[in-house]
Amino acid sequence: MLVITAGTLFFISIFMIFYIYLGYPLLVFVWAHMNGKSIKKSQIFPSVSILISAFNEEEHIENTILNKLQLDYPKEKLQIIVISDGSTDKTDEIVKRYESECVQLIRQYPRAGKTSALNLAAPHAKGDILVFSDANSIYASDALRHLVANFSDPSVGYVTGKMIYTRVDGRAMGEGCSKYMKYENFLRHYESLLGSIVGVDGGIDACRKELYQPMNPDQLPDFVLPLKVVAQSYRVVYEEKALLKEPSLSASIDEYRMRVRVALRALWALNDMKHLLSFARTGIFAWQLWSHKVLRYLGFCFLFVVYISNLILITSAPIFKLLFIAQNILYLGATASPFFEKKGFNFKLMYFVFYFSLVNIAFAHALMRFILRQKQILWTPRVG
């Protein structure tokens, strides 16, 4: 009886893992080709307000401001607002140097986090389009043009660009981040054709100002605001020509902490916006939300069940012994990949498995914190 139950759980979990990472993208790809919705783009120049939340970003903020001032976009149509979130370094001083060049400094004190910073800045924004940038986000010169071109389609309410990591040097984090983003961008491209995408890049997003709704301080703006736009019956789409460059994290502990934080806040966002998970209300988008987010965050459960059920089945057939050995080799190789990296070996498969494992452990950690009703509003800047 135990073997039968273990076998059932094993095959169900294998199916779910396949569905989450391969089946769902394949279905999106096929569906988009069969019944895709195009986006009517044209070159337009609406007024734009770029909102940049910054906490102790003296190392990056000047380059970011200069990058935005040099964008290929009419200067008279551009406003840049930097919200200093209780910064204690030279961030404020640096921003004030550019106040004569359409740059405005708003100081948020005491420190309250990025979401509160955006809520504070939104009423001061003069642009018809709000663009959200991180304090270390470097845009391609034509990124803004490509981003806003999507708003010529009246059905589009929110647009996200394409992130490119600038540190892809064979290291585990660089390789993992790069492959992860390529996978996500592939999915976003075809989800856009279905109607709306599920996940966005917080460093290069744009929203119609009239659709902006204030969020709770603990909510993840990169996730909640797009969901609020969908709830208002507008599309959230991906623009692959709007390029953003950001450094990937070099230390696994930094990537892990970031993944835990983002996943925890996304879980709270799903809890707050759970009405969008109703098929009766949002139809295909509910399926996307369940598949791309909910099941993805629960993927570690299926991986764990596969391992344990495989262990129970190990003596029932030779194939299960081989599969169990293969699992252990992959996980041990992933665990040892930092050692291989230091020794100069270039095992890309192991780097991929290492990153995949790290992300799923981070999801498990985030779910545990969510169950314990923990929230995270503040964090230190992402480091490269």
C-alpha atoms as one frame of an Amber mdcrd trajectory, in Angstrom:
protein
   0.000   0.000   0.000   2.846   2.365   0.872   4.543   1.632  -2.464   1.304
   2.266  -4.401   0.740   5.576  -2.589   4.380   6.587  -3.081   4.122   5.731
  -6.771   1.007   7.848  -7.187   2.609  10.812  -5.416   5.809  10.371  -7.415
   4.107  10.531 -10.807   1.713  13.337  -9.812   4.657  15.408  -8.551   6.709
  14.687 -11.661   3.764  15.832 -13.769   3.376  19.034 -11.716   7.075  19.887
 -11.996   6.893  19.318 -15.744   3.739  21.440 -15.976   5.140  24.355 -13.935
   8.414  24.723 -15.793   7.714  23.279 -19.253   4.035  22.463 -19.726   2.663
  25.896 -18.872   5.164  27.782 -21.094   4.431  25.348 -23.914   0.670  25.866
 -23.576   1.150  29.650 -23.515   3.343  29.431 -26.616   0.775  27.348 -28.541
  -2.234  29.371 -27.374  -0.537  32.675 -28.237   0.146  31.458 -31.775  -3.402
  30.203 -32.212  -5.296  33.117 -30.666  -2.841  35.887 -29.843  -3.787  39.539
 -29.276  -1.484  41.987 -30.999  -0.441  45.313 -29.496  -1.042  48.373 -31.667
   2.164  50.375 -31.260   3.053  53.759 -32.719   5.597  56.438 -31.886   4.017
  58.823 -29.387   5.484  61.320 -26.924   3.262  61.610 -23.857   4.556  63.500
 -20.832   6.508  61.134 -18.581   7.428  61.192 -14.898  10.239  58.822 -13.891
  10.006  57.818 -10.225  13.191  56.556  -8.551  13.113  55.325  -4.959  16.532
  55.418  -3.316  17.983  54.528   0.055  21.698  55.280   0.575  22.458  55.045
  -3.152  25.323  57.544  -3.370  27.306  54.999  -5.384  24.711  54.691  -8.158
  22.260  57.585  -8.082  24.290  60.093 -10.146  24.860  57.635 -12.988  21.165
  56.769 -12.925  20.096  60.421 -13.090  22.545  61.174 -15.913  21.298  58.101
 -17.763  17.696  59.325 -17.558  18.636  62.873 -18.606  20.399  61.498 -21.676
  17.482  59.390 -22.880  16.366  59.958 -26.457  13.114  61.638 -25.457  11.895
  65.256 -25.604  13.260  66.988 -22.488  10.188  69.193 -22.164   8.116  66.021
 -21.779  10.298  64.558 -19.022  10.200  64.832 -15.242  12.483  62.895 -12.890
  11.504  62.457  -9.248  13.934  60.863  -6.785  12.379  59.806  -3.493  15.097
  59.568  -0.864  13.815  57.007   1.608  15.468  58.321   4.755  18.932  58.214
   3.167  21.796  58.986   5.556  24.617  59.185   2.983  25.188  61.724   0.176
  22.212  60.619  -1.942  20.194  63.798  -1.276  23.185  66.059  -1.906  23.885
  64.414  -5.264  20.264  64.647  -6.411  20.075  68.365  -5.529  22.873  69.080
  -8.020  20.418  68.320 -10.841  17.353  70.215  -9.608  17.755  72.712 -12.447
  17.422  69.895 -14.998  13.863  68.621 -14.460  14.987  66.570 -11.436  12.991
  66.838  -8.213  13.990  65.501  -4.805  11.349  64.309  -2.359  12.551  63.147
   1.033  10.600  60.448   2.843  11.271  60.429   6.573  11.207  58.311   8.584
  12.193  55.520   6.216   9.100  53.618   5.043  10.127  51.558   2.008   9.748
  51.698  -1.763   5.975  51.283  -1.887   5.359  54.227   0.445   7.900  56.234
  -1.544   5.968  55.680  -4.779   2.693  56.559  -3.072   4.296  59.766  -1.814
   5.660  60.756  -5.221   2.680  59.881  -7.428   0.645  63.036  -6.590   3.681
  65.184  -7.504   4.056  63.514 -10.901   3.041  65.750 -13.810   3.369  63.127
 -16.539   0.570  61.189 -18.148   2.793  58.127 -17.872   4.580  57.053 -14.691
   7.853  55.182 -15.200   9.389  53.263 -12.294  13.171  52.886 -12.132  15.501
  51.425  -9.540  18.336  53.582  -8.267  20.903  51.486 -10.175  18.911  50.937
 -13.382  20.614  51.989 -16.600  18.290  52.307 -19.609  19.210  52.003 -23.266
  18.930  55.441 -24.911  15.761  54.468 -26.801  14.173  52.463 -23.969  11.627
  55.115 -23.044  10.460  55.530 -26.647   9.849  51.795 -26.972   8.167  51.635
 -23.583   5.597  54.378 -24.215   4.881  53.289 -27.799   2.700  50.542 -26.317
   0.356  53.132 -24.787  -0.886  54.081 -28.240  -2.998  50.941 -27.803  -5.906
  52.042 -25.578  -6.209  48.555 -24.065  -2.689  48.741 -22.568  -2.378  50.123
 -19.059   1.032  48.896 -17.911   4.279  48.034 -19.731   7.461  46.361 -18.529
  10.802  46.270 -20.324  13.565  43.723 -20.674  16.280  43.335 -18.047  19.776
  42.376 -19.130  22.299  41.375 -16.489  25.701  42.946 -17.070  27.696  40.402
 -15.080  27.475  37.105 -16.920  31.007  35.789 -16.492  30.514  32.058 -15.936
  29.976  32.338 -12.202  27.075  30.490 -10.637  25.063  33.625  -9.853  25.745
  35.283 -13.208  24.850  32.144 -15.132  21.783  31.458 -12.992  20.420  35.011
 -13.167  20.952  35.161 -16.906  19.182  31.873 -17.650  16.361  32.722 -15.249
  15.713  36.058 -16.973  15.864  34.522 -20.466  13.241  31.994 -19.368  11.047
  34.703 -17.808  11.340  36.999 -20.819  10.361  34.172 -23.179   7.272  33.589
 -21.039   6.425  37.294 -20.854   6.601  37.671 -24.623   3.937  35.044 -25.210
   1.853  35.924 -22.144   1.561  39.432 -23.617  -0.075  37.924 -26.688  -2.631
  36.166 -24.472  -3.620  39.516 -22.976  -1.504  40.287 -19.927   1.713  39.116
 -18.341   1.956  37.997 -14.709   5.413  39.206 -13.622   7.267  42.462 -14.361
  10.722  44.010 -13.805  10.482  46.744 -11.198  13.420  48.623 -12.723  11.776
  49.491 -16.059   7.996  49.683 -15.767   5.454  52.210 -16.980   1.828  52.830
 -16.021  -0.889  55.250 -17.091  -1.091  57.780 -14.274  -4.874  57.579 -14.051
  -4.583  53.838 -13.331  -2.132  54.253 -10.454  -3.728  53.252  -7.148  -1.980
  53.762  -3.792  -0.760  50.528  -2.223  -0.259  49.360   1.325   3.354  49.844
   2.540   3.887  46.073   2.823   2.721  45.358  -0.729   5.186  44.615  -3.544
   4.658  47.399  -6.128   6.225  45.376  -8.955   3.482  42.800  -8.501   0.490
  44.498  -6.875   0.299  47.537  -9.180   0.161  45.446 -12.382  -2.532  43.310
 -10.756  -4.493  46.461  -9.923  -4.217  47.489 -13.568  -5.550  44.100 -14.697
  -8.386  44.488 -12.183  -9.303  47.736 -14.005  -9.628  45.738 -17.260  -6.392
  46.970 -18.863  -3.557  44.892 -20.275  -0.094  44.500 -18.767   2.416  43.823
 -21.552   6.102  43.159 -22.168   8.281  45.317 -24.439  11.460  43.470 -25.362
  13.013  46.509 -27.089  12.966  48.600 -23.892  16.288  47.493 -22.447  17.496
  47.843 -18.872  20.962  46.933 -17.642  21.549  45.902 -14.057  24.390  43.962
 -12.406  23.545  40.458 -11.280  24.342  39.481  -7.719  27.741  37.873  -7.281
  27.155  36.268  -3.872  24.656  33.453  -3.448  23.581  34.735  -0.012  22.591
  38.109  -1.548  20.583  36.413  -4.297  18.958  34.138  -1.734  17.896  37.007
   0.514  16.517  38.923  -2.461  14.515  35.886  -3.644  13.088  35.316  -0.160
  12.097  38.967   0.162  10.466  39.156  -3.275   8.661  35.829  -2.857   7.380
  36.766   0.606   5.984  40.059  -0.622   4.519  38.365  -3.702   2.732  35.829
  -1.498   1.192  38.659   0.493   0.240  40.331  -2.780  -1.496  37.164  -3.942
  -3.312  37.074  -0.615  -4.409  40.711  -0.979  -5.447  40.294  -4.625  -6.827
  36.747  -4.347 -10.038  37.739  -6.111  -7.992  37.696  -9.342  -7.418  33.958
  -8.819 -11.105  33.367  -9.550 -11.641  31.848 -13.000 -15.174  33.238 -12.974
 -13.793  36.791 -12.642 -10.639  36.880 -14.732 -10.766  33.724 -16.867  -7.481
  33.026 -18.628  -5.558  35.465 -16.410  -6.555  33.422 -13.343  -5.035  30.354
 -15.027  -1.863  32.343 -15.719  -1.695  33.583 -12.136  -2.145  30.086 -10.711
   0.380  28.551 -13.092   3.066  31.230 -13.250   3.008  32.339  -9.619   1.114
  30.149  -7.155   2.327  26.796  -8.462   5.819  28.184  -9.124   6.098  29.225
  -5.472   4.898  25.753  -4.428   7.264  23.941  -6.787   9.626  23.009  -3.948
   6.819  20.876  -2.443   6.662  18.731  -5.575  10.460  18.456  -5.705  10.488
  17.270  -2.091   7.713  14.722  -2.695   9.536  13.385  -5.760  12.691  12.824
  -3.696  10.961  11.146  -0.732   8.612   9.003  -2.827  11.554   7.978  -5.025
  13.405   6.866  -1.887  10.434   4.716  -0.864  10.246   3.216  -4.373  13.975
   2.597  -4.719  13.752  -1.203  -4.367  10.566  -1.633  -6.403  12.195  -1.326
  -9.846  15.670  -0.566 -11.283  14.417   2.653 -12.906  13.631   4.142  -9.492
  17.136   3.329  -8.264  18.621   5.096 -11.301  16.345   8.098 -10.841  17.250
   8.362  -7.158  20.962   8.201  -7.974  20.487  10.856 -10.673  18.678  13.157
  -8.213  21.454  12.806  -5.663  24.158  13.453  -8.234  22.409  16.639  -9.363
  21.815  17.942  -5.840  25.318  17.045  -4.647  26.774  18.626  -7.766  24.745
  21.770  -7.137  25.935  21.881  -3.519  29.540  21.507  -4.656  29.290  24.008
  -7.520  30.680  26.940  -5.434  33.756  24.764  -4.796  34.071  23.947  -8.508
  33.670  27.635  -9.273  36.558  28.602  -6.975  38.737  25.952  -8.622  38.055
  27.401 -12.049  35.808  24.654 -13.428  33.013  25.727 -15.750  30.133  23.291
 -15.097  27.168  25.262 -16.449  24.688  22.465 -15.786  25.700  22.391 -12.122
  25.451  26.170 -11.943  21.929  25.974 -13.326  20.907  23.262 -10.821  22.532
  25.274  -8.024  20.531  28.387  -8.924  17.350  26.372  -9.413  17.802  24.787
  -5.977  18.618  28.128  -4.346  15.467  29.732  -5.757  13.237  26.878  -4.599
  14.741  26.850  -1.104  14.139  30.605  -0.998  10.493  29.994  -1.975  10.169
  27.469   0.862  11.662  29.970   3.308   9.308  32.692   2.075   6.262  30.432
   2.432   7.279  29.582   5.991   7.545  33.272   6.835   4.175  33.891   5.147
   2.522  31.141   7.222   4.025  32.767  10.326   2.381  36.050   9.185   5.711
  37.830   8.803   6.135  40.804   6.475   9.138  42.695   5.107   8.840  46.319
   4.087  12.412  47.631   4.386  15.678  46.223   3.063  19.153  47.414   2.227
  20.057  48.146  -1.402  20.766  45.202  -3.701  24.520  44.748  -4.070  26.464
  43.450  -7.037
